[in-house]
Amino acid sequence: MDGPGGHAIGRSRGGLTAKIHLACDGRGRPLAILIAPVQRHDGICAQSLLKRIRVSHLGPGRPRCRPAHVIADKAYSSRGFRTYLRKRGAGHVFFEKTDRQ
């Protein structure tokens, strides 16, 4: 959970709710999950979510923690998150927001 003191409840028009962010591999298998308050920006949550990914090998060696490519919703297409992915060497595919085309 994310937020102050591990709380992930945020206030929205619908009351007290939370967002669930999920990272999956190409076959839809979950790799990492993050529960965040509603008012937290998706780009910030996406960085925290990618830091939680650990894929173990069958043999010896460190777990893989850097994705080769990221496909995400347009809510994650902030300039800061795209810069973060470029620095980590990950390709990305986002739908563009209409104000950024």
C-alpha positions in Angstrom: 0.0 0.0 0.0 1.0 3.5 -0.6 0.4 6.8 1.1 1.0 8.2 4.6 1.3 5.5 7.2 0.5 2.8 4.6 -3.1 4.1 4.1 -4.4 3.9 0.6 -7.8 5.4 1.1 -8.5 8.7 -0.7 -11.5 11.0 -0.9 -13.3 11.4 -4.2 -16.8 12.5 -5.3 -18.0 8.9 -4.6 -16.6 8.9 -1.0 -13.6 7.1 0.4 -12.1 4.9 -2.3 -8.7 3.6 -3.7 -7.2 2.8 -7.1 -5.6 -0.5 -7.9 -2.6 -0.4 -10.3 -1.5 -3.7 -11.7 1.5 -4.6 -13.8 1.2 -7.8 -16.0 3.5 -9.6 -18.4 2.6 -10.2 -22.0 0.4 -13.2 -21.1 -1.7 -11.3 -18.5 0.0 -12.8 -15.5 0.3 -10.3 -12.6 3.9 -9.1 -11.7 3.2 -6.3 -9.2 0.2 -4.6 -7.6 -0.1 -1.2 -6.0 -3.1 0.2 -4.1 -3.1 4.0 -4.0 -5.4 6.8 -3.0 -7.7 8.1 -5.7 -6.2 11.6 -5.8 -2.6 10.3 -6.4 -1.4 10.9 -10.0 -1.2 7.8 -12.2 2.3 8.7 -13.5 3.7 8.7 -9.9 2.0 5.5 -9.1 3.4 3.9 -12.3 6.9 4.5 -11.2 6.3 3.0 -7.8 4.6 0.0 -9.5 7.5 -0.7 -11.8 9.9 -0.6 -8.9 8.0 -3.5 -7.3 8.5 -5.9 -10.3 10.7 -8.9 -9.5 10.7 -11.8 -11.9 12.8 -14.8 -10.6 14.8 -17.0 -12.9 14.7 -20.8 -12.7 18.4 -21.0 -12.1 20.8 -18.8 -10.2 20.9 -15.0 -10.7 19.3 -11.8 -9.7 15.6 -11.4 -10.4 14.7 -9.3 -13.4 13.3 -5.9 -12.4 13.4 -3.9 -15.6 10.7 -4.4 -18.3 11.7 -4.2 -21.9 8.5 -2.6 -23.0 5.6 -0.9 -21.2 2.1 -0.6 -22.7 -0.3 1.6 -20.7 -3.4 3.7 -20.7 -3.2 7.3 -21.6 -3.5 8.3 -18.0 0.1 7.1 -17.6 1.5 9.2 -20.5 2.9 12.0 -18.5 6.2 13.5 -19.7 7.9 12.6 -16.4 6.9 8.9 -16.7 8.0 8.7 -20.3 11.4 10.3 -19.3 11.7 7.8 -16.4 11.1 4.9 -18.9 13.7 6.2 -21.3 16.3 6.5 -18.5 15.6 2.8 -17.6 15.9 1.7 -21.3 12.3 0.6 -21.6 10.3 1.1 -24.8 6.8 2.4 -24.3 3.5 2.5 -26.1 0.8 4.9 -24.8 -2.3 6.3 -26.3 -1.8 10.1 -26.7 -4.0 12.5 -24.9 -5.8 14.9 -27.3 -4.1 17.9 -25.8 -0.6 16.4 -26.5 -1.1 15.2 -30.1 
